[in-house]
Amino acid sequence: MRAEVAVRASARLGEGPTWDAASGRLIWVDILSSRVHTYDPSDGRRTVLATEQHVGAAKPRADGGLVVNLRDGIGVYDSAGTFSWLVHDPVPGRRGNDAAVAPDGSLWAGSMRYDEAHAGGTLIRVAPDGSAAEALTVSVGNGTGWSPDGRTMYYIDSPTRRIDRFRVNGERVTDRRTLATVEPGAGVPDGLTVDADGCVWAALWDGGQIRRYTPDGALDRTVELPVRRPTSCAFGGPGLRDLYITTARTGIERPHPLSGSLLVLPDAGQGLPATAFGG
């Protein structure tokens, strides 16, 4: 399995790839450049939306537009491009990071401090009706995904070096267990996605790898990448067969020429359809 270039770019901190089935496009962000990108693999067409703040994630809305996890909270762009806040909670030194939409249409959004201080962030759930509740205190809230049956949530708080799994009831997360731990020296787990077999694909920041773990936690596939800092991954394209990978170049003295680009592993597996935010 060999990575190819989907979009050659120089994103400072590319993150959060998401396939938008309604438009047939991949959505991804450059957090530190405050940009939301889209890419249509059928014709190569791209768009860029500038946000007013650092943007940790952007996900499609069921009614059109986007929900975005920003520095000072969570907001929406409607189908006409008009912005409004859903959760406005500015905390000095903190920003939004990765986010994901659950099968029930709720948004789970992580945050972190810029200095990555321990327990400086939260994981909150925003229900389709707009109500929000904190589920966890975290340090660097990152990859979030759900098993094919929707009963198990997978989550990465990067400094723990673990992929954890939970049972979820509304905003309550219980029965926390470790699916897998990344060994020292192999990189730090960042973003993740779950495939149709229930396996978890995780990007290893500073590890230059994508790893696939089975539902019982066994490592069954490792894909080496040309870049040092992959950040996340998601299935997209026709039939959800291609694995798209965001990458970063921030903090690297001599980055690889493809650092910051959007990569793709063609025909890597079978993805799950992404749910649009119901709010």
Secondary structure, 3 states (H helix, E strand, C coil): CCCEEEECCCCCEEEEEEEECCCCEEEEEEHHHCEEEEECCCCCCEEEEECCCCEEEEEEECCCCEEEEECCEEEEECCCCCEEEEEECCCCCEEEEEEEECCCCCEEEEEEECCCCCCCEEEEEECCCCCEEEEEEECEEEEEEECCCCCEEEEEEHHHCEEEEEEEECCEEEEEEEEEECCCCCCEEEEEEEECCCCEEEEEECCCEEEEECCCCCEEEEEECCCCCEEEEEEECHHHCEEEEEEECCCCCCCCCCCCCEEEECCCCCECCCCCECC
